[in-house]
Amino acid sequence: MHNYLTNVSFDTPTELVFGGLFENETGYFIDCIIDDTKQCKTPTEDGIELTKMLDAVYKSAATGHEVSVL
């Protein structure tokens, strides 16, 4: 990988399962909306902060300069 010898496999068994990941996340989010007593694992504030970071990444790429996220 990039001219380096790399081992990308897990050395020990893991519980990570990636099959259906998007469907599971979407289903959980919909359940939170339908059953408003259910606490959502990712609050809206997390999405807002992520959007600010992604916006800064795009601005930085467009300008070629560092962009502060505050």
Buried (B, 14 or more C-beta within 10 A) or exposed (E): EEEEEEEEEEEEEEEEEEEEEEEEEEEEEEEBEEEEEEEEEEEEEEEEEEEEEEEBEEEBEEEEEEBEEE
